[in-house]
Amino acid sequence: MNTYPPPPPGSVGDRIEEAVELIEMELRHAIAYVNQAVVPQVRKESISALRTVAGKLRDLADRFEQNTGPRP
């Protein structure tokens, strides 16, 4: 329980509240940007990277398959 009186108007407490509100607003903007721009781009590039890796693994499996057989 806080037994101290609230800070007077225009005090440090008000300025801190303003700062917190501004920080929250900026965080909301940052989250929106990440969700709208970054996440879709990461998904797109991840899909492309997975397809590239899948192709390389397919090539490697083909090489293993070609090299299976009796060794002289």
N, C-alpha and C positions, 0 to 999 in steps of 0.2 A: 504494500500500500504506500502510495506516495502522499506524504503529508505536506509537501512543499506547495506553495501557491503556484498557479500557472505563470509562465513568463509573460512579461508585459508585451503589448503589440509592438511589432517592429524589432523584436529582440532576436537573439541568437536562435532561439527555438523556432521562430517563424522562418528564419532563413534556412534552417536545417530542413524544415518541412518543405519549403520550396525546392530545395536541392533534391530531396528525396522524390518529389513529384517529377522534377525534370529527369532524374535518373530513370524512374519508372517509365516515363514517356519514351526516352531514348531506347530503353530495353525493348519496349513494345515495337518500336520501329526496327530495331536490329533483328528481332525475332521474325517479324513480317518479311524483312529482306531475305533472311536465311531461308525461310519457308518458300518464298516465291522465286528466288533466283538461284540460291546455292544448292538446295536439295535437288531440284530437277536436273541441274547440270551434273551433280555428282552421280545421280542415278544413270543419266545418259552415258557418262564416261565409264561408269562401273560396268554397264552392259557391254560396252565396246571392249573393255579390258577383258571381261570374262570370255567373250567370243574369241579374242586373240589367244588367250591362254588355252581355250578348248581346242583351237586349231593346232597350236604347238603340241599339246598332249596327243592329239590324233596323229600328228606326224611322228612323234616319238614312239607311239604304239605301233605304227606301221613299220618303223625301222626295227623295232624289237621283233616284230613278226617276221620280217624278211631275214633277220639274222638268226632265227631259231632253226636249228638243223644240226646235223653232225659236223663237228669240227675235224679237219684233217690232222 
